[in-house]
Amino acid sequence: MAGRRQLLGARGEDAAAAHLEGRGYEILCRNWRTRAGEIDIVARDGPTVVVVEVKLRHEPFDGLEAVDRRKQRRIARVAWHFLARERLLDRPVRFDVIAVDGGTLACTHVRNAFDCDLGY
């Protein structure tokens, strides 16, 4: 079962990455991990570093609702580690969420889905 879920998750992330690239984003990395957690996609939109959380969902579940406040804090914490390691702390940062429909792989992209204070 976990193998099937991972395969579906990878298909969803592939769809999200293609969606971003089709809109001119440069993918910097995918599935960046630390002990604090994982970032699905890190991209560049002009000068802005975009941290993207990808959620694959089937009806009637909404992938956008799955990114609650706790998840947002975890993503921001991991993003801070990424930005520090890559020496990008001086760049503007944006947090986006892409909900991918599990049946069609259609993407709903929410720019500036949430704000987080990265200074800690």
N, C-alpha and C positions, 0 to 999 in steps of 0.2 A: 504494500500500500504506500509506504513512504517513497519508494522508487517512482511510482505513478505520480504522486504529488510533486516530487522534485522535477519530473519531466514536464508536467503541466506548468509549474512555476517557471522553469527555464523558457518554455514557449511564450509565456506571458512577458517575461523580461526581454526576450528577443523582439517581441512585437512592440514593446515600449521603446526599446533602443532604436528600432527602425522608424518608429513614429518621430522620435526626437531628431534623428539624422535627416529625415525627410523635411524637417522644418529648419535645417541649417545648424543644429547643435553639433558640437564636437564631443564625442564620448571620450572621457578621460580614463575611466575605469568602470568595471562592473564587479559587484560582489566583494567590495573592499571590507575586510574583517579585522577587528581587534577583539580583545577580551571583552570590551564594552558592548560589542554588537556588530552589526553589518549594515552597510549602505548598499542598496541595490544598484544604483547607477549614479555616477558623478559625471557631469557634463559641463561644457562651457557654452554659454550663450553670449557672444561678444565678450566683454570683460568680466561677466558675472559667472561665478561658479554655481552650478545648479545641482543640488542634492535631491535625488529623485527616489521616492518610495513607490514601489510598484505593488499593486494589489490585484490579484487575479480572483475573480468572483463569478459565481453563477447566480442567476435569478433565484430567489427574490433578494439576495444579499447585495448590499452596496459596498463596494471596495473602499469608497471614500470614507465611510463611517468607521472602518476598521483602524483608521489612523487617529487614535484618541490622544489625549494630552500626555499620557504616560509614554506612548509610542513616540510622540513628537520629541519629548525630552531625551529619549534614548537616541533617536536619530541625530539630534543636535549634538549630543555628547560625542558620538562617533564622528560626526562631521568635523568637530573641533580637532579631534586627533588627526584626521586626514589632512585638514588644512595646515595644521602645525607641521606635520611630517613633510608635506609637499611644499612648505614655505609659501602658502597662499593666504595667510591670515590678513594680508593687506587688501585682498580682493573683495568686492561685493559678493554676498552669498544669498541665494534664494532657495527656499524649500518648496518643491513641487511634489504632487502626488499624481500618479497615473493609474487609473482603475482600468483593468483589462477585462473585457467580457470573456468568460471562459469558453463560450460556444463559438463566437465569431472572431475573437481576438481584437475586436474594435477597442480603441483606446479613448478614454475620457481624461483629458489632461487639465489639471487644475494648477495654474501658475500661482506662486505665492500662497500655497495652501495653508501655511501657518508661519508664524514668526517665532523665533527663539533667540534668546540672548546667548551668544557664543562666548562671552567673556567670563571664564571661570578658572 
